[in-house]
């Protein structure tokens, strides 16, 4: 996709040195998604299955905690589980690293689409609310990334974020 003279054949746009370097260092998705399918026009993106794996890790972790809290007190456990979930995603995805425990485990992170840095806590909260909206129509908002040019889910779009591999966008 990247020609030796620093141009992209399909678009004809001149690439920056960083974009050329990122394209050269992009790692294949360990869950089998093809690398080219996981790239957006503005750089490498995390594929569907690796994002699913991160979500599964986070879901199991928060689900176990929520069940334990509900066994202690069903009403209070439900409310505390919701508060912990909101705080977990808002603080971790909105922080400097942009990673939940699941995202750390699979090597992906959430970044601002325009600037490339942290999305901040306010937009991380919006992204959390967007997850609920993404799941309402049979999960369509999650599957949206499969045909979106920037590989964004609805909650990514709401927050102006993208999920990227840490190999291309290192934490720190």
Backbone as CSV, one residue per row, in Angstrom:
resi,resn,N_x,N_y,N_z,CA_x,CA_y,CA_z,C_x,C_y,C_z
1,UNK,0.818,-1.189,0.000,0.000,0.000,0.000,0.862,1.253,0.000
2,UNK,2.001,1.242,0.697,2.889,2.396,0.733,3.980,2.192,-0.312
3,UNK,4.063,3.101,-1.252,5.095,3.013,-2.279,6.421,3.494,-1.704
4,UNK,7.530,3.162,-2.356,8.845,3.519,-1.844,9.066,5.029,-1.805
5,UNK,8.406,5.771,-2.649,8.601,7.218,-2.671,7.746,7.950,-1.641
6,UNK,7.056,7.204,-0.751,6.280,7.825,0.318,4.869,8.194,-0.068
7,UNK,4.366,7.668,-1.156,3.003,7.957,-1.578,2.116,6.735,-1.408
8,UNK,0.836,6.968,-1.202,-0.134,5.882,-1.176,-0.711,5.801,-2.578
9,UNK,-0.613,4.631,-3.167,-1.034,4.473,-4.554,-2.523,4.763,-4.743
10,UNK,-3.348,4.312,-3.811,-4.788,4.453,-3.981,-5.251,5.900,-3.885
11,UNK,-4.644,6.710,-3.038,-5.105,8.081,-2.832,-4.183,9.107,-3.463
12,UNK,-2.912,8.804,-3.561,-1.967,9.770,-4.115,-1.534,10.827,-3.117
13,UNK,-1.919,10.695,-1.834,-1.531,11.685,-0.826,-0.112,11.414,-0.342
14,UNK,0.628,12.458,-0.060,1.969,12.301,0.485,1.845,11.906,1.956
15,UNK,2.588,10.886,2.355,2.565,10.436,3.740,3.656,11.114,4.550
16,UNK,3.390,11.306,5.823,4.432,11.803,6.717,5.342,10.645,7.080
17,UNK,6.520,10.957,7.594,7.444,9.897,8.014,6.821,9.008,9.074
18,UNK,6.020,9.594,9.987,5.374,8.821,11.035,4.395,7.818,10.430
19,UNK,3.615,8.230,9.438,2.661,7.328,8.808,3.368,6.183,8.084
20,UNK,4.483,6.484,7.428,5.256,5.449,6.753,5.808,4.468,7.786
21,UNK,6.327,4.997,8.897,6.872,4.155,9.956,5.774,3.285,10.574
22,UNK,4.582,3.866,10.812,3.490,3.108,11.407,3.052,1.984,10.474
23,UNK,2.989,2.254,9.172,2.585,1.224,8.221,3.599,0.090,8.186
24,UNK,4.869,0.428,8.338,5.927,-0.587,8.289,5.971,-1.449,9.543
25,UNK,5.509,-0.912,10.679,5.594,-1.649,11.945,4.291,-2.291,12.368
26,UNK,3.244,-2.200,11.546,1.949,-2.750,11.923,2.029,-4.255,12.081
27,UNK,1.547,-4.763,13.216,1.592,-6.189,13.528,0.285,-6.852,13.099
28,UNK,0.334,-8.142,12.714,-0.905,-8.836,12.387,-1.744,-9.044,13.643
29,UNK,-3.045,-9.087,13.463,-3.985,-9.307,14.557,-3.850,-10.751,15.037
30,UNK,-3.504,-10.989,16.323,-3.327,-12.361,16.805,-4.612,-13.176,16.809
31,UNK,-5.770,-12.534,16.616,-7.034,-13.248,16.596,-7.509,-13.538,15.183
32,UNK,-6.633,-13.306,14.188,-6.919,-13.744,12.837,-7.477,-12.710,11.876
33,UNK,-7.812,-11.505,12.332,-8.310,-10.498,11.400,-7.156,-10.056,10.512
34,UNK,-7.434,-9.865,9.251,-6.376,-9.464,8.345,-5.987,-8.024,8.616
35,UNK,-4.691,-7.740,8.587,-4.180,-6.416,8.905,-4.723,-5.328,7.989
36,UNK,-4.737,-5.494,6.647,-5.242,-4.425,5.807,-6.687,-4.060,6.111
37,UNK,-7.508,-5.038,6.499,-8.899,-4.756,6.816,-9.025,-3.957,8.106
38,UNK,-7.978,-3.937,8.928,-8.017,-3.237,10.197,-7.336,-1.874,10.110
39,UNK,-7.203,-1.336,8.915,-6.590,-0.025,8.754,-7.632,0.974,8.298
40,UNK,-7.559,2.171,8.858,-8.413,3.256,8.414,-7.583,4.197,7.565
41,UNK,-8.221,5.155,6.910,-7.480,6.092,6.075,-6.415,6.874,6.837
42,UNK,-6.635,7.090,8.133,-5.666,7.892,8.884,-4.696,7.044,9.702
43,UNK,-4.663,5.725,9.490,-3.681,4.895,10.182,-4.213,3.538,10.588
44,UNK,-3.351,2.723,11.210,-3.750,1.381,11.642,-4.845,1.419,12.703
45,UNK,-5.724,0.443,12.650,-6.825,0.333,13.610,-6.864,-1.079,14.183
46,UNK,-7.408,-1.195,15.386,-7.617,-2.502,16.003,-8.786,-3.182,15.297
47,UNK,-8.622,-4.450,14.963,-9.659,-5.205,14.274,-10.795,-5.626,15.192
48,UNK,-11.853,-6.137,14.587,-13.058,-6.532,15.313,-12.775,-7.572,16.389
49,UNK,-12.058,-8.648,16.045,-11.885,-9.751,16.985,-10.974,-9.387,18.150
50,UNK,-9.979,-8.570,17.910,-9.112,-8.167,19.027,-9.874,-7.235,19.975
51,UNK,-10.733,-6.384,19.411,-11.583,-5.539,20.255,-12.580,-6.399,21.015
52,UNK,-13.104,-7.426,20.374,-14.027,-8.342,21.031,-13.345,-9.042,22.205
53,UNK,-12.111,-9.491,22.006,-11.356,-10.165,23.074,-11.150,-9.232,24.265
54,UNK,-10.796,-7.976,24.006,-10.610,-7.003,25.089,-11.924,-6.785,25.838
55,UNK,-13.002,-6.670,25.091,-14.317,-6.475,25.696,-14.735,-7.680,26.523
56,UNK,-14.414,-8.869,26.043,-14.725,-10.093,26.775,-13.974,-10.144,28.107
57,UNK,-12.699,-9.791,28.089,-11.893,-9.771,29.324,-12.492,-8.780,30.324
58,UNK,-12.787,-7.566,29.845,-13.385,-6.549,30.723,-14.750,-7.002,31.233
59,UNK,-15.555,-7.583,30.354,-16.897,-8.027,30.731,-16.878,-9.118,31.780
60,UNK,-15.971,-10.082,31.625,-15.857,-11.163,32.620,-15.432,-10.588,33.970
61,UNK,-14.443,-9.710,33.932,-13.937,-9.126,35.169,-15.021,-8.314,35.897
62,UNK,-15.689,-7.424,35.166,-16.732,-6.605,35.787,-17.963,-7.440,36.137
63,UNK,-18.259,-8.461,35.328,-19.406,-9.336,35.604,-19.240,-10.114,36.896
64,UNK,-18.048,-10.660,37.118,-17.779,-11.401,38.357,-17.933,-10.471,39.561
65,UNK,-17.370,-9.289,39.476,-17.483,-8.323,40.564,-18.946,-7.964,40.828
66,UNK,-19.703,-7.739,39.759,-21.113,-7.380,39.900,-21.916,-8.516,40.548
67,UNK,-21.658,-9.752,40.152,-22.368,-10.902,40.729,-22.060,-11.026,42.221
68,UNK,-20.796,-10.865,42.588,-20.420,-10.936,44.007,-21.159,-9.846,44.797
69,UNK,-21.192,-8.629,44.260,-21.895,-7.540,44.941,-23.386,-7.823,45.045
70,UNK,-23.981,-8.418,44.012,-25.410,-8.722,44.029,-25.740,-9.870,44.983
71,UNK,-24.794,-10.770,45.196,-25.010,-11.848,46.168,-25.039,-11.304,47.589
72,UNK,-24.272,-10.253,47.824,-24.242,-9.626,49.142,-25.535,-8.850,49.385
73,UNK,-25.911,-8.035,48.417,-27.146,-7.242,48.507,-27.634,-6.988,47.080
74,UNK,-28.713,-7.642,46.653,-29.152,-7.540,45.258,-29.390,-6.108,44.758
75,UNK,-30.104,-5.306,45.495,-30.403,-3.948,45.032,-29.155,-3.075,45.028
76,UNK,-28.463,-3.063,46.150,-27.254,-2.255,46.263,-26.168,-2.759,45.309
77,UNK,-26.077,-4.093,45.162,-25.091,-4.687,44.266,-25.295,-4.267,42.823
78,UNK,-26.547,-4.175,42.392,-26.867,-3.740,41.029,-26.428,-2.299,40.809
79,UNK,-26.759,-1.438,41.756,-26.390,-0.015,41.644,-24.876,0.148,41.701
80,UNK,-24.224,-0.532,42.643,-22.761,-0.440,42.748,-22.073,-0.996,41.500
81,UNK,-22.616,-2.085,40.947,-22.058,-2.656,39.723,-22.102,-1.667,38.569
82,UNK,-23.210,-0.951,38.445,-23.350,0.069,37.395,-22.367,1.216,37.616
83,UNK,-22.269,1.691,38.843,-21.346,2.791,39.163,-19.900,2.380,38.915
84,UNK,-19.553,1.169,39.320,-18.185,0.680,39.110,-17.888,0.561,37.612
85,UNK,-18.850,0.067,36.832,-18.668,-0.048,35.381,-18.445,1.306,34.718
86,UNK,-19.266,2.290,35.099,-19.112,3.643,34.546,-17.745,4.203,34.926
87,UNK,-17.384,4.081,36.191,-16.092,4.606,36.651,-14.927,3.880,35.967
88,UNK,-15.020,2.579,35.827,-13.962,1.778,35.212,-13.664,2.259,33.790
89,UNK,-14.693,2.313,32.959,-14.485,2.722,31.568,-14.124,4.200,31.449
90,UNK,-14.759,5.052,32.241,-14.489,6.490,32.157,-13.065,6.808,32.594
91,UNK,-12.647,6.277,33.724,-11.310,6.595,34.236,-10.190,5.957,33.421
92,UNK,-10.369,4.704,33.028,-9.288,4.021,32.305,-9.201,4.445,30.836
93,UNK,-10.331,4.513,30.139,-10.277,4.935,28.733,-10.038,6.432,28.597
94,UNK,-10.440,7.207,29.586,-10.227,8.651,29.536,-8.875,9.087,30.057
95,UNK,-8.148,8.167,30.695,-6.822,8.475,31.231,-5.770,8.578,30.135
96,UNK,-4.564,8.860,30.541,-3.464,9.078,29.595,-3.184,7.856,28.723
97,UNK,-3.325,6.645,29.280,-3.051,5.426,28.513,-4.191,5.063,27.567
98,UNK,-5.436,5.394,27.934,-6.585,5.045,27.105,-6.838,3.550,27.034
99,UNK,-6.529,2.844,28.121,-6.646,1.391,28.120,-7.349,0.854,29.353
100,UNK,-8.291,-0.047,29.129,-8.847,-0.840,30.217,-7.922,-2.038,30.413
101,UNK,-8.201,-2.871,31.399,-7.393,-4.065,31.636,-7.443,-4.979,30.403
102,UNK,-8.616,-5.143,29.818,-8.756,-5.963,28.617,-7.958,-5.417,27.448
103,UNK,-7.997,-4.115,27.255,-7.232,-3.494,26.171,-5.726,-3.637,26.404
104,UNK,-5.299,-3.512,27.655,-3.877,-3.720,27.966,-3.467,-5.149,27.624
105,UNK,-4.319,-6.113,27.969,-4.004,-7.529,27.750,-3.820,-7.866,26.273
106,UNK,-4.582,-7.206,25.393,-4.489,-7.526,23.960,-3.693,-6.496,23.158
107,UNK,-3.223,-5.436,23.825,-2.354,-4.468,23.159,-3.052,-3.474,22.259
108,UNK,-4.179,-2.934,22.736,-4.870,-1.877,21.998,-5.185,-0.731,22.943
109,UNK,-5.532,0.429,22.389,-5.886,1.577,23.219,-6.839,2.503,22.484
110,UNK,-7.528,3.362,23.238,-8.441,4.358,22.693,-7.695,5.684,22.599
111,UNK,-7.770,6.326,21.423,-7.158,7.647,21.256,-8.126,8.586,20.549
112,UNK,-7.840,9.864,20.636,-8.607,10.891,19.954,-8.360,10.778,18.451
113,UNK,-9.412,10.789,17.660,-9.276,10.652,16.209,-8.510,11.818,15.595
114,UNK,-8.765,13.025,16.064,-8.141,14.211,15.468,-6.716,14.466,15.952
115,UNK,-6.475,14.320,17.259,-5.168,14.679,17.832,-4.264,13.497,18.117
116,UNK,-4.855,12.325,18.334,-4.053,11.151,18.619,-3.734,10.931,20.082
117,UNK,-4.151,11.807,20.978,-3.877,11.646,22.400,-5.075,11.092,23.149
118,UNK,-5.066,11.314,24.449,-6.150,10.864,25.316,-7.467,11.546,24.940
119,UNK,-8.577,10.836,25.136,-9.880,11.442,24.846,-10.409,12.220,26.049
120,UNK,-9.818,12.044,27.213,-10.263,12.749,28.416,-11.470,12.068,29.046
121,UNK,-11.747,12.455,30.275,-12.787,11.787,31.047,-14.198,12.101,30.563
122,UNK,-14.448,13.317,30.141,-15.781,13.681,29.651,-16.169,12.876,28.424
123,UNK,-15.272,12.788,27.466,-15.559,12.028,26.245,-15.539,10.525,26.513
124,UNK,-14.778,10.073,27.499,-14.803,8.653,27.871,-16.173,8.293,28.451
125,UNK,-16.764,9.213,29.228,-18.117,8.985,29.750,-19.124,8.946,28.604
126,UNK,-18.999,9.857,27.643,-19.879,9.851,26.465,-19.719,8.534,25.703
127,UNK,-18.493,8.054,25.607,-18.217,6.786,24.928,-18.906,5.636,25.665
128,UNK,-18.912,5.681,27.006,-19.594,4.650,27.787,-21.096,4.658,27.495
129,UNK,-21.699,5.833,27.499,-23.136,5.951,27.189,-23.390,5.470,25.761
130,UNK,-22.461,5.783,24.865,-22.569,5.334,23.477,-22.566,3.818,23.344
131,UNK,-21.892,3.125,24.264,-21.901,1.654,24.254,-23.322,1.125,24.421
132,UNK,-24.077,1.777,25.280,-25.465,1.356,25.511,-26.269,1.553,24.231
133,UNK,-26.098,2.714,23.592,-26.792,3.001,22.330,-26.355,2.004,21.254
134,UNK,-25.061,1.677,21.221,-24.533,0.731,20.229,-25.156,-0.647,20.361
135,UNK,-25.527,-1.043,21.594,-26.085,-2.376,21.776,-27.587,-2.465,21.557
136,UNK,-28.288,-1.358,21.609,-29.762,-1.398,21.538,-30.277,-2.053,20.248
137,UNK,-29.835,-1.623,19.066,-30.393,-2.275,17.858,-29.622,-3.557,17.486
138,UNK,-29.716,-4.582,18.347,-29.066,-5.873,18.124,-27.549,-5.768,17.926
139,UNK,-26.929,-4.832,18.626,-25.480,-4.672,18.558,-24.970,-4.027,17.281
140,UNK,-25.855,-3.444,16.500,-25.456,-2.842,15.222,-24.343,-1.816,15.384
141,UNK,-24.372,-1.048,16.467,-23.348,-0.039,16.696,-21.956,-0.620,16.855
142,UNK,-21.859,-1.850,17.353,-20.568,-2.527,17.477,-20.089,-3.052,16.120
143,UNK,-21.023,-3.597,15.349,-20.669,-4.146,14.037,-20.378,-3.058,13.004
144,UNK,-20.781,-1.837,13.306,-20.610,-0.716,12.374,-19.155,-0.585,11.917
145,UNK,-18.210,-0.905,12.776,-16.787,-0.781,12.443,-16.381,-1.665,11.270
146,UNK,-17.160,-2.709,10.986,-16.807,-3.623,9.909,-16.882,-2.978,8.531
147,UNK,-17.693,-1.929,8.382,-17.771,-1.253,7.084,-17.469,0.239,7.159
148,UNK,-17.109,0.739,8.325,-16.759,2.149,8.476,-15.317,2.376,8.006
149,UNK,-15.083,3.466,7.284,-13.735,3.696,6.729,-12.680,3.898,7.807
150,UNK,-13.040,4.439,8.974,-12.085,4.619,10.074,-12.178,3.495,11.105
151,UNK,-12.977,2.471,10.818,-13.163,1.321,11.718,-13.697,1.754,13.078
152,UNK,-14.658,2.702,13.054,-15.251,3.218,14.289,-16.604,2.568,14.560
153,UNK,-16.840,2.238,15.827,-18.168,1.831,16.280,-18.955,3.118,16.520
154,UNK,-20.243,2.980,16.848,-21.021,4.186,17.127,-20.471,4.928,18.337
155,UNK,-20.076,4.189,19.375,-19.569,4.875,20.563,-18.237,5.559,20.281
156,UNK,-17.455,5.040,19.344,-16.242,5.755,18.909,-16.628,7.066,18.236
157,UNK,-17.637,7.006,17.389,-18.080,8.215,16.677,-18.614,9.263,17.655
158,UNK,-19.408,8.829,18.636,-19.956,9.764,19.622,-18.843,10.518,20.341
159,UNK,-17.753,9.815,20.646,-16.655,10.402,21.422,-15.530,10.950,20.548
160,UNK,-15.609,10.771,19.237,-14.528,11.228,18.354,-13.236,10.459,18.602
161,UNK,-13.369,9.144,18.822,-12.210,8.324,19.162,-12.038,7.183,18.171
162,UNK,-10.879,6.549,18.230,-10.603,5.327,17.478,-9.835,4.385,18.397
163,UNK,-9.899,3.093,18.100,-9.153,2.098,18.864,-8.020,1.616,17.970
164,UNK,-6.796,1.702,18.500,-5.597,1.439,17.710,-4.701,0.435,18.406
165,UNK,-3.851,-0.252,17.637,-2.873,-1.141,18.262,-1.770,-0.331,18.947
166,UNK,-1.330,-0.779,20.119,-0.261,-0.066,20.816,1.078,-0.222,20.094
167,UNK,1.181,-1.213,19.215,2.426,-1.360,18.442,2.612,-0.185,17.484
168,UNK,1.509,0.395,17.016,1.585,1.541,16.099,1.479,2.868,16.842
169,UNK,0.770,2.882,17.967,0.594,4.094,18.775,0.964,3.752,20.214
170,UNK,2.255,3.737,20.549,2.693,3.299,21.875,2.130,4.160,23.006
171,UNK,1.923,3.510,24.136,1.472,4.197,25.350,2.662,4.918,25.960
172,UNK,2.434,6.146,26.375,3.534,6.831,27.072,3.812,8.095,26.490
